[in-house]
Amino acid sequence: MEQPQSNAIITGASSGVGLYAAKALAKRGWHVIMACRNLDKAKRVAKEAGMSPESYSIIELDLSSLESVRQFVSNFRETGKSLDALVVNAAIYKPSLKSPERSAEGYEISVATNHLGHFLLCNLLLEDMRKAAHPEPRLVTLGTVTANPKELGGKIPIPAPPDLGDLKGMELGFKAPIAMIDGKKFKPGKAYKDSKLCNMLTMLEMHRRYHDETGIVFNALYPGCVAESDLFRDAPKLFQVIFPFFQKNITGGYVSEEESGERVAQVVADEGFNKSGVYWSWGNRQDKDREAFCQEVSNEAADANKAGKLWTLSEQLVGLS
């Protein structure tokens, strides 16, 4: 009997890692739901990437809006498709902000988009993943070296290392004048790092809460330094020129968007990546025959008590509790 086609949702699939992950999964015979803010752009880039029209569909999703997240889930369910994989990929990074930008609900935009929107999306779609047609559904989260001080690239304390403190900012409601999870002074680069640390804490907490019961594989990956990415579109122009050169010629850590997308597809679909509660990495220096390994996460990301507290506060902020 022929197996039904597997379906994956990828957030932020209209550029960079997300787009090439969609392309790589489509080549493996998966159907990809591209969850994007800009539908016209998603249609255009999917065509330019050579993806077959039958291999993907596009549903609008603005992760900075909790209402948009709920509408996306409703629209996805109307398709009648099973959900066999969810890829938490989309992220914004706004290092040049002088003052906090706010989401529709009034939360600092980096944390609202990268963490809270995804937190709500993952929780709502757990019901769908429990009923997956695939025997081994996976929820895969994109990590970053900058949010993990256990990795070489994460040891650079500029502008500041990720640190959620005691989550005081969230406890106080996370609305103006509060803009940081720890309740301290706004630092846009740190807000991004903090949001990605939240992604890792959430992945590990989902593994602890749901893996044994559901069989869903919850893991994460750092696909390498994708130095030429739309993620950096708000960074200074000089940085956008120097950073790829530095990674290609000095550190040797450069990874193309296409290669990073292939690595995401491996973690989503390939047999060797069916381990739950781990953080896959290809390391900070790349070579031709590089193989993935389980990277140690930071002490803060591994803190189960902090993960539980973050979970409870996040539930309150997104209206799940």
Stockholm file with secondary structure:
# STOCKHOLM 1.0

chainA/1-321         MEQPQSNAIITGASSGVGLYAAKALAKRGWHVIMACRNLDKAKRVAKEAGMSPESYSIIELDLSSLESVRQFVSNFRETGKSLDALVVNAAIYKPSLKSPERSAEGYEISVATNHLGHFLLCNLLLEDMRKAAHPEPRLVTLGTVTANPKELGGKIPIPAPPDLGDLKGMELGFKAPIAMIDGKKFKPGKAYKDSKLCNMLTMLEMHRRYHDETGIVFNALYPGCVAESDLFRDAPKLFQVIFPFFQKNITGGYVSEEESGERVAQVVADEGFNKSGVYWSWGNRQDKDREAFCQEVSNEAADANKAGKLWTLSEQLVGLS
#=GR chainA/1-321 SS CCCCCCEEEEETTTSHHHHHHHHHHHHTTCEEEEEESCHHHHHHHHHHTTCCGGGEEEEECCTTCHHHHHHHHHHHHHTTCCCCEEEECCCCCCTTCSSCCBCTTSBBHHHIIIIIIHHHHHHHHHHHHHTCSSSSCEEEEECCGGGCTTSGGGCCCSSCCCCCTTCHHHHTTSBTTCCSTTSSCCCHHHHHHHHHHHHHHHHHHHHHHHHHHHCCEEEEEECCBCCSCGGGTTSCHHHHHHHHHHIIIIICCBCCHHHHHHHHHHHHHCGGGCCSSCEEECCSSCCTTCCCEECCCCTTTTCHHHHHHHHHHHHHHHTCC
#=GC SS_cons         CCCCCCEEEEETTTSHHHHHHHHHHHHTTCEEEEEESCHHHHHHHHHHTTCCGGGEEEEECCTTCHHHHHHHHHHHHHTTCCCCEEEECCCCCCTTCSSCCBCTTSBBHHHIIIIIIHHHHHHHHHHHHHTCSSSSCEEEEECCGGGCTTSGGGCCCSSCCCCCTTCHHHHTTSBTTCCSTTSSCCCHHHHHHHHHHHHHHHHHHHHHHHHHHHCCEEEEEECCBCCSCGGGTTSCHHHHHHHHHHIIIIICCBCCHHHHHHHHHHHHHCGGGCCSSCEEECCSSCCTTCCCEECCCCTTTTCHHHHHHHHHHHHHHHTCC
//
